[in-house]
Amino acid sequence: MQTRKLADLEVGPLGLGTMGMSAFYSGAGSDDDESIRTIHRAIDLGVTLFDTAEAYGPYTNEELLRRALADRRDDVVIATKFGLITHTAGETTPATERGISSAPESVREALEGSLRRLGTDHIDLYYQHRVDPAIPIEDVVGQLAGFVQEGKIRHIGLSEASAATIRKAHAVHPITALQSEYSLWTRDPEGEVLDTLRELGIGLVPYSPLGRGFLTGAITKPSDLDDDDFRRANPRFAEEAFAQNMRIVDSVKEIADEVGGTPAQVALAWLLAQGDDVVPIPGTKRVTRLEENVGATSITLSEDQLGRLSSLPVPTGDRYPDMSSIGR
């Protein structure tokens, strides 16, 4: 696969999100051997960006990645995140903040913990998982810049940050990437945020580029999801929204039939066509799904097909049950 650049960080055009191997989805953590095979196969196929976070598990996903990459560390770019777990003794965080904390002592402990669990002396791309309204972003990025000087991190990233926050952060130290939800299912970054990223030369790493599986067409009704699957509480998967949102999937399927691909490949091909500074990170723990996703890099959509996809309606329902920490 050809490479792309997130600022000056060179990676493959598709990364691999590893969250679902250890957390949130039904069966997560039940077959680490298959997950490790998937990670190894991804490297063989030219995937270089692997995305994790201390909050996934928590902690167990970073440990899984360490085992999978033990002999391949120099071949890959590891991205992880801090800020959804509080490490500060005695700190109390309101429930409305969902555990968000970028207190300086907490960030330092988070970094040291991630380095230990990942079995590495540096993290290639270190994201603030969510903006902490209690700590000025300038202070957070200033601390991260110190970690860059120490050689413990190479690049700084943000997640789900607003254009104003991105500008403030970038003025302190160059930001390499913004990781936010972006897909045919979620177009929120378009406009001010994406314009700001391109003005400043920052890359975009879309997470959930397949709409948490909805855009694959494999989920046909809410009851397809197990009771312990976190999507059961997602407004877009709720009974009253599901049927309306399936119309989006039907349109993606039509174009998939036209190009001889799958709906997942079409959804990813549309994202890849949005610019060379866009590097989606579809998540899977299965080799077959990984190979399908990577196949999207070989699909070329016509201008007409891209236009039809871009004109699809906005899904019914919010992205999360609680949107309070998004877009700060």
Disulfide bonds with the S-S distance in Angstrom:
none
